[in-house]
Amino acid sequence: ESDDMSPMSVRSSLELLSAAYSVHPGFGEARIVEASTQCRPTLSNNLPCIRQLAPRVLQINALYRHGFLIAPAMLDAVMELMEKGHSALAREWNLAIETV
């Protein structure tokens, strides 16, 4: 939520790596190939949104800092939307679906 374009801080990398290790100790043996940071894409309310621009043309925005975590669930909702024209998952998660 800032315009900070600086490299990753020690604090943020420690928080991320500690969280990964607490999820599974196997991460302790992982190798870090690259550590990159920049601004995260978000909308003004920090909530993800699916926008239908045209039939079968979707724009999925604002996954923000949780993008890696919620991308699989977002894909499930999008697939359901494409197959059925609506998504019970999106409704259950209060996920915005807009027609532009």
C-alpha positions, 0 to 999 in steps of 0.5 A, a space after each residue: 500500500 505504498 509507492 516504495 520501489 526499494 529492494 526487499 528489507 531484511 524485516 520483510 524477508 524474515 517475516 516471509 521466510 518465517 511464515 513459510 517455515 512455520 507452514 512446513 519445516 521443509 522450507 528450511 532447506 529451500 534455496 532462494 534463487 531471487 528475492 524481488 519486491 515492487 509495488 503490488 497491484 490493487 484496487 482502492 479497496 484492496 479487494 480482488 475483482 473479476 471483470 467481464 469485459 466481453 463474452 469470454 474475456 475476463 480481467 482478474 485484478 487486485 490480488 495484491 499481497 495475497 495473490 500467490 495464496 488466493 490465485 488457485 481459489 480465484 481460478 476455481 471461481 473464474 472457471 465456474 463463472 465461465 462454465 455456468 455464467 455465475 459463481 457460487 464460490 465467488 458469492 460465498 467469498 464475497 468476490 466482486 464480479 463486474 460487467 464492464 
